[in-house]
Amino acid sequence: MESVQNATEVFDQVYLDIRAGLLVLAASLDRVDRSEGAEVIGDDLRRERIQQGLEILSGPGLNRAEQIQVLFSDPYRSGWNTADANETSDSPGDDA
């Protein structure tokens, strides 16, 4: 029989990982903001996506991971795997 953990037990297990992830995020954004030319990043679509992701994380819900994945993903394109689809994508989800 499988034992189900309660919310306190789960939170106790993941708290340090969550805290560490937030610290990495904060340090990364600080590093960008302290860099020369940081003011142009405010108009970068990737920075806007990060802000949207933070808003998703700060809200209630049970599907935050899915919402973040969709936010940073390219929309589905029919025929994406055909020979005609060799063009590059400039969609907002691109990591390049």
C-alpha positions in Angstrom: 0.0 0.0 0.0 1.4 3.4 -1.0 1.7 6.1 1.6 0.6 9.6 0.6 2.5 12.5 2.1 0.7 15.5 3.4 1.4 19.1 2.3 3.7 19.8 5.3 5.8 16.7 4.6 6.1 17.6 0.9 6.9 21.2 1.6 9.6 20.2 4.2 11.2 18.1 1.5 11.2 20.7 -1.3 11.7 24.0 0.6 15.5 24.1 0.3 15.3 23.3 -3.4 12.8 26.0 -4.0 14.8 28.5 -1.9 18.0 27.6 -3.9 16.2 28.1 -7.2 14.9 31.5 -6.2 18.4 32.6 -5.2 19.8 31.4 -8.5 17.1 33.3 -10.3 17.6 36.5 -8.3 21.4 36.4 -8.7 21.0 35.9 -12.5 18.6 38.8 -12.9 20.9 41.0 -10.7 23.9 40.1 -12.9 22.0 41.1 -16.0 20.7 44.3 -14.4 24.3 45.3 -13.3 25.7 44.6 -16.8 26.6 47.4 -19.2 23.6 48.1 -21.5 21.1 46.5 -19.1 18.4 49.1 -20.0 17.9 47.5 -23.4 17.0 44.1 -21.8 13.7 45.6 -20.6 12.4 45.5 -24.1 13.7 42.0 -24.8 10.8 39.5 -25.2 12.7 36.9 -23.2 12.8 39.2 -20.3 9.1 39.8 -20.6 8.6 36.1 -20.6 10.6 35.8 -17.4 8.4 38.4 -15.8 5.2 36.6 -17.0 6.7 33.4 -15.5 7.2 35.1 -12.2 3.6 36.2 -12.2 2.5 32.7 -12.9 4.6 31.4 -10.0 3.2 34.0 -7.6 -0.4 33.1 -8.4 -2.6 30.2 -7.1 -3.0 27.0 -9.1 -2.1 23.4 -9.5 -0.6 23.6 -13.0 2.1 26.2 -12.8 4.7 24.0 -14.3 2.5 23.4 -17.4 1.8 27.1 -17.7 5.5 27.9 -17.6 6.3 25.2 -20.1 3.6 26.6 -22.5 4.9 30.2 -21.9 8.4 29.3 -23.1 7.3 26.9 -25.9 6.8 27.6 -29.5 3.3 27.2 -30.7 2.5 24.0 -32.6 3.0 24.3 -36.3 1.4 21.7 -38.6 4.0 20.2 -40.8 6.9 21.1 -38.6 8.8 18.0 -39.4 8.5 18.2 -43.2 11.3 19.2 -45.6 9.5 22.6 -46.1 10.0 23.5 -42.4 13.7 24.1 -42.6 13.2 27.8 -42.0 14.3 29.3 -38.7 11.7 30.4 -36.1 11.5 33.8 -34.6 8.8 32.9 -32.2 8.8 34.2 -28.6 9.6 30.8 -27.1 13.0 30.6 -28.9 16.0 30.2 -26.6 18.4 31.4 -29.2 
